[in-house]
Amino acid sequence: MRITKLLIISLFLFQSWPSFAFNAANPYWLNLKPKLIKYLNKNINASEYKYEIVGPAKEMETFLGNRPEANVQFERLALDSPSSRKSIIAVAYDDTGKKIDSLVINIDVWVYRNVYMLRHNLSAHDEIQQDNVYEANIPIRQMDEKLYYHGNVKQKVATTNIAAGTPLKVNHIRHEKLIQIGDMIKIKSGSQFISLEFMCKAMTSGDIGDTITVNCQEMQNKTMKASITGEGTAKLI
């Protein structure tokens, strides 16, 4: 019974133990941060990368003590790693080159890439018009590059509501519409007892159930409306 109680108490203490929260006002950090910023600004091309300093990987109890004049060098910043969270090591040396202290610091780094953006809001199932799309250079996570859509937007359809200024991602766009502008499709006219079929050109694009405009050279009224019933087929309405 005593062991069970001890286990319960230990579990409670573990669950209620405060998680690590870096203190940005730490005096040792306030002394180190300007040196880090100077290094990053010198070594990171601002036109290619955007960075944000997160802070030390663990709370600083000390760093260099009372030796702020020590030579601090920064090492192992790998900008080509796929994750946006990078680590850099601050290493301090004395006048003889002897290592005094070291500290791991986390930095969030994004790369600038050209992506497609919307000029105006778009509702789900709406067709994306070319003039509603423009290209912009924005910072993104390297590991997310394949999530952004870079193909032809002609006759593509939005899968969800998309706000203006939103970068287009692959999951925002679905396949081309079932019938596209210029397709020759089979048009049915009449009742279930008497049915006529004509080959007509689609003047607008759409999916099953959508109403499109068709041009039928074999009919008296060349331009008519039809409801799409399947792949390559529609019915006059």
Secondary structure, DSSP 8 states (H G I E B T S, - for coil): -HHHHHHHHHHHHHHHS------TT-HHHHHHHHHHHHHHHHHS-TTTEEEEEEEESS--S-SSTT-TTSEEEEE---TTSSSSEEEEEEEEE-TTS-EEEEEEEEEEEEEEEEEEEESS-B-TT-B--GGGEEEEEEEE-GGGGGGB--S--TT-EESS-B-TT-B-BGGGEE---SB-TT-EEEEEEE-SSSEEEEEEEESS-B-TT-EEEEE-TTSSS-EEEEEEEETTEEEE-
